[in-house]
Amino acid sequence: APLGSRPAFRLGAPPRPPLASDTMAVVTRSRRWQRAAAAADELPPSDIRAAAAAAGAAAAVQEQTPPPPPPPLLSAAAGAPHPLGRSALRAAKGPSYVVQHYHSTGCAGGAFSWRAATLDPQKPLFMCLEAREYRETTQEDIARSKEDKHRGGGPRVGPFQETIPGRSWQALPKYDFTSRARSCAFNERMHVEWENHADHILKNGGELPTASVVAKAGFRSCAPCCRDMLAIARPTGKTFIMVDLADDDARGTFHFVAGGQYLPVPKEACDADEVAALKKIVSKAQDNGYESGAAIVDEVCALGVPIDMAARSLYLGDAALLPEGCAERLKGNDLLEVLHAEHFARLTAEYGASILRDAARPAGVREAVARCRERAKAMLIAAWAPHLAGVKADLQSYADAAVSPLLPEDPAEYECFRRSLRPFRVVATPALTAERLQAIGERTTGGKLAALPSKWKKRPPVREDDSTSTITTAVPDDAASRWSDSEDPTDV
């Protein structure tokens, strides 16, 4: 069928083996509702102590094992290893704001928990196949979004330009309910980064451009969107570039994802000339000035800009990544189905984790998360199955990993990670292939743990209502991290 002619596909009411032929159905919109709270499901103190002790012992053993390096960079020339090699990557100094943002959104009571509490497994996917309705966005709009996270419009994402918002900038606000040209599932709208990417597909004849570029004003990029980029780029060979806090040249991250490569460049660690050079690369990529994503990686590496190694390891360590190049011909409605299925799988994974990491959450809310994940798995398998006939990958294991968070969601285990004196690093693990099939459970991480050899300076503890109860997707304040780099070992 021609692109855009097929209706949206929905998940069936009861979980069952998915069929590619029955995943499409028209869905009508209805009023949002919130499940009534049930009795709190608390975790016994003895279980917390036991889990904490086990996690600490495991981390101590794993610290003694040298971690394998992330995958080597690829060169534009015949797909050979990049001549600079991994040793040429310049590690950014200072804290990882990407990892810090993972915690501020995904912890118990974090930014995700507000929306995660309203997840509704009875509300199926509505896949919008219309052009998105961008809004003229001013600096006042961006300021209102940051001041009022619920009614201020939320994150605003649009095309990249030298100055944002400048004299004129068209963007999509997440919580603009005057527009019906939006996708949604489980009572949650698709993140506006991916509304932009879907719009690029519709405007590009059903295919992703060589590089799909977006700019996000006022907010950092969250875990579901970062995981989505690799989940789509790796099998299709395409490139995604996301610039968060695009209205600020001193804060935020340039995210470059090309095939199986991920280069997060923090603006906090760059000088003004490096930021200006990165902007030129992003603008050129948006104008289709590169023949391939590898060429973009080459140019970023040639600048010698600092890389957030902790963030790179965290997202390359995702166990739910298909083999590189296994779906290079994916396009049209099939591509849109995969894009939507991937997004809502990772969304239920990371949103749901903020609920399950909270031992005081009612059993009914936890059950809703589990049911949403089961239906997201069915949707993901149905979307991918017709296109991976010749690929020996266990789709069930892949889907299990996709709806699981990158870090543990057991409350005690997660707190050991979040509050540890020595920051962790997730080491990249091989993706699912014919030779190696793996799935991660709800209590496992996407890779091994290794301590970072850094000196750390303790900051005053942050009040609980500041660090775990802020319902926001705005950039976390620097004080949200209790530990920061220190050059003086006596400060430890």
N, C-alpha and C positions, 0 to 999 in steps of 0.2 A: 504494500500500500504506500502511496505517496507520503512523504514526511508530513506529519501533523494531521493526517486524516483519521488515524486510529484514536479511539477514546482512551482515557486513563485506565490503568490496570489496578485491580484491588486484591487484597488478601481475602481468602475465604474465612468465614466465621470460625469453623473448627480447624485446628491444625491437622494437616494431612500432607502426604507427598505431593509436591507441586507439579503441575503440568504446564508446559510452555503455552499450550493452546487455551488455557482458561485463566490466564493472568491478566486479561484486559476486561475492564468493565467500567461503565460510567458511574461516577460517585457524586452524589449530591451533598452539599454542605449543610451542616446543622449547627445548632448552638453548642458552644463549648460547655463542658460540665466537669466537675471535679468529684472523684470518688469520695464517699464519706469515710472519715478516718475510723480505723478500727483500733483495738487495744494495742498498746505499744509492745513491740517484740524486742525485748532487751537481751543483750548478750551477758551471760553470767560472768562475774569477775574472774572466776577460776579459768574459764576459757580464754579470757583476754590475756591473763598472765601466761598461760601455756602457749598460746599462739605467739606472744611477744618473745618468749624464750626460744621457741623454735625458729622464728624468723631471724633473731639475733645470731643464733648458732650457725644457721645456713649462710648468713651474710659473712660471718667470720671465716668460714671455710672457703667461700667463693672469692674473698679478697686475696687469698693466697694463689689463685690461679690467674696467670697473665691472660688478659682478654684478647681475643683475635681482633684484628683491625677491621673497620667497616669496609665494604666493597670498594675496590680501586676506582678512581675516576676514569671515565672513558674519553677518548679523544674523538674529534670529528673525523679523523682520517681512518677509514675502514674499521671503525669500532675498536681500535686498539687501545690498550691501557694508556691513560693520559701520561704524556711525557714528564709532567711535573710530579706525578705520583702523589700518594697520600702525604708523604713527608713535606711536600710543598705547601700544604694547607696550613694557614696561620691561625692558631687557636685564639679565640677572643678572650681577653682578660675580663675578669669580673664575673658576676653571677649570670646564670642563664635565665633571661627574662621569659623565654619560651617555656621552660620547665616550671618557673615560678608561676606563670599564668595557668599552667596545667593544674597546679595545686589550688590556686585561688578560685578556679571554676569548678574543679572536680572533687574538692574535699567535702566532708559532711557539712551541710549548711552553706556551701559555696554557691557561686553564681548559677550553676546548672540546676541546683536543687529546686529552685522556684518553678521552673518550667517542667522539670522532671516529675514533680509531684502531680502534674496534670496530664501525664501521658495516659492515653486511653486506647487500649488494644482493639476496641470496637470501631474506631474510626480509621478506615482504610486509606490507602494512598490515593491522592488526587494528583495526577501528573499533568501539569499545564503545558500545552503545546502552542500557546500564543506568545506573541512578542511581549516582553515585559514592559511595564509602564514606569519609566524613569521619571524622577522628580528633580526640578531645579533645587539645588542644595547650596545653602549659604553657610557662612561661619556661625551664624546664629542658630541654624538648624543643628549643626554639629555640637555646639555648646549645649543646646537643649537636650540632645540625646544623652550626653554625658551626665547632665544634672538630674534628669528624670529617666531612669533606665526602663521604667514600665510604660510610661505614656509619652516619652519624648521621641519615639520613632525607632529607638534602638540603633544598632550598627548601621552605617550607610556605606554602601559599596557601589563603585562605578568604574569607568575606564580610568587608566592612569594618565596624569598630565603633570607637567613640570611643577605647577603650584596648585595646591588643592586647599580650598575650593577655587581660588583665583577669581577672575571676573565672572566665570560661569562654569558650573559643574553639574552634570546630570548623574544622579545616583539612585539606588534603590534603598529605602529605609525598611528594616525588617518588619517593624510593627506598624506599617501603613495599611490599615484595614479599609481604606477607600478603594483599593485595587483588588480585584478578584483574579488577576492574571498571575497567580502564584501557585506553587505546588505545596502540598502539605500531607502529613500522615501522622497517625497516632495523636492527633490534637496539637501538633506542632508544625509550624511553617518551616519550609526548607530555608537554610541559611542563605543570606543574600549573596554571599560569594558564589554559591552554586547556582543561584538564579541567574547570575551574570554568565556563568559558564554555559548553562543551558541555552541562554539567549544567543551566545556566540555560535552554538551548534545550529540553531534555527536559522541564523543569518548567514551561515557559511555552507549552505546546501546540505546540511545533515552531518557535517564532519567538524571535528575540532580543528582550529587553526594550528599551525606549527607550534605556536605559543599562545595559550589563552591567558590573558593578563587582566588582573583586577587590582583596584586600590581601595583600601578600607580606611575610613576616616574616624578618628576618635577612639578606636578600640584595637586591641591586639587580636591576632588570629587564634582560634581555639582548637582543641584537640580533634574534634570530628572533621573539621575542614582540612587540617594538616594531614590526617590519615587518609582522607579521600583523595588528596592530590597524588600520593604515591600509589594508592589502590587503582587509580585510573591510568596514571602515566606509565606505570611499569608494564602492564600488558599491551597497551596501545602504542607505546613509544612516543607519545606526545609530551608536551611541556606545559607546565603551569607556573605562572609567576604571580605571587601575591605580595603586595606591599601593604603592611599594616601600619597604623598610625601615620597614614600617608600625608596628613596635614602637618606633620612635625618632622623636620629634618634631623632632630637630635635624639629622637626616641623611636622605637619600633624595629621591625625586622623586614629585610628583603628575603622572601622565600623563593628559591629557584629549585624546581623539581623537573628533571628531564629524564624520562625513562625511569631507570632504577636509581638515579642519583638525587641527592637532596643537599642543597647548600643554603643553610640559614645564615644570613649576614646581619648581625645586630648593628643598627645605626649608632647605638651608644658607644661602640668600640671603634667606629670609623671617624676619620677626620672629614672636614668639609669637602675636600677634593675627592675623596673616595665616594662619598654620598653622591656628589654631582656626577661622577663617572658611572656609578650604578644606575642612576636615573636615566642616563643616556642609553645604557644597555636595555633597560626596561622599555623605554620609548621606541627604540629600534625594533625590539621583539614584537611589540604591539602593532607596529607598522609592517609586519612580515618581512623584516630585513635580514633574517637568518634562514639558512637552508635547513637547519636541523637544531634540535635541542642540544646536541653535543657541541655545536658551534657556540651556543650561548654559554655552556659550562666552560669551554675553553677561554672565552673572553673574561668571564668572572674570575677564573683562576689566575689569568694573566695579570689581573689587577693586584693580586696578593692581599685581598681584603680579609679581615678576620672572620672566622667561622665559629658559630656556636656549636662546639663539638658535643656538648651534652644533649642539645636538642637533636642534632644529627643522629647520634646513637639511639636516642629514644625512639624516633620515628622510623629509622631504618631497621630497628629491632622488632617491628610489628610482624608477628607470625602470620598475619593474614595478608600476604602479598603473593600474587600469582606470578608464574615465570615471565621473564621479560620477553616482550614481543609476541606473546601467544595470541593476541587479539588485535593485530594491526589493521585488519580490514573492518573492524567494528564501526558502524556508522548508522545514521538515520534514527528511526524509532528504537532500534535495538540498542544503540549507544545511549539514548536518553533513558531507556528502561534500566540499563546497567548503572548509569550515573545516579538515578534516583534510588535504586536498590542499595547501592554502596553507601550513599549519604545517610539514609535512614537506618542502615545497619550500624554504622559507626556512631550515629547520634544516640541510638538506644543504648549502645555500649557505654559511652562516656557520660551521657545524662543519667542513665540508670545507676552508674557507679556512685554518683553523688548521693543517691538514695540508699544503696546497699552499704555504703561506708558509714552510714549513720545508724547506730544500734538502736536508737529511740524511734525509728520510723515505724509506722503501723504495718501490720502484716498485709493489709489490703493494698497499700501502695507498692510494697515489694512484689506482691503477686502481679500487679499490673505491669511492672517493669519486666518481669519474667515472661509474661504473655506477649508483650510487645516485641521482645527479643525473638521469641519463637516464630512470630509472624514475619519479622524482618529476615530471619534466616530462610524461611520458605520463599520469600520474595527474591532474595539474593540468589538462591539456587536456581529458581525458575528463570531469572534474567540471564544468568551466565550459561546454563546448561546447553542451549542450542549452539553456542559459539565455541565450546571447548571440547567438541567431540573427539578431536585428535590429540588432545592434551591430557596426559595421564596425571590428573590432579584430583584429589579427594575433595569434592565440593562440599560435602557435609562437614569435614574437618575445617575447610576454609571458612565456611559460614559460621561455625562455632567460634573460630578465632576472631572473625570480623565483629561479632556482637559481644565480645569480651573486651574489657578496658585494657590499656597498655600496662597499667600498674594494678596491684591487687586491690580488690574491693572488700575483702574481709577487714572490718574496722581496725582490729589490733595490728594486723600485718601492714595495712596501709599507713597507720600512724608511725610504725617503726621506720618506714621510708620517709615520711614527711618531716618527722621531727629528729631524724638522725643527726648527730654531730657532724659526721663525715658524709658529704653529699654523695649520692649514688650515680652510677652511670649504667645505662642499659646497653649491653653490647649487642650489636647486630647479629641476628641469627639467620641461617639460610632460609630462603622462602620455600613455600610448598612446591615441590617438583616431583617428577616420577620417581627419582631416587630417594627423596626425603619427604615424607608426608608427616605433618605434625599438626596438632591442635592444642590450643591452650585452654585450660579450665578457668573457672571464675576466680580461682585463688592462686593463679600463677601469673608470672610476668612474661613479657615478650622476649626476654633474653636473660643472660647471666648478669650478675651484679659484680661490680668492681669498684673499689674505692678510688676517688680522685686524689692524686698526690698533691694536695694544696694545703696551705696554712689558712686557718680560719679565725676570724675575730667575732666574738659573741656580741650581739646587740641586745638591748633590753627586750624582754619578752613582749610580744604583742598581745593585747587583750583579746580574749576569745571572741567578743562581739565584733572586733575589727578584722580578725584573720579568718574566721570560719562562718560568719553570719552575714557577710556583705553580699547582697543579692545584686550582682553586677557583672557585666562582661567588659567593663572598662579596664584599662591598663592598671595592674596592681601597683600600689605605692611601693617605693623602694624598701620601705620599712616592713613590708609584708614578708620579706625574707629575714630570718633571724640570724643568718650567717652571711658574711661577705668576705671577699679576698683580703688578705693582709700580707704585706711584705715583711712585717716584723714578727718573727716567731714568738717573741715574748708576749705578744698580744693574745695568744691562744689561752 
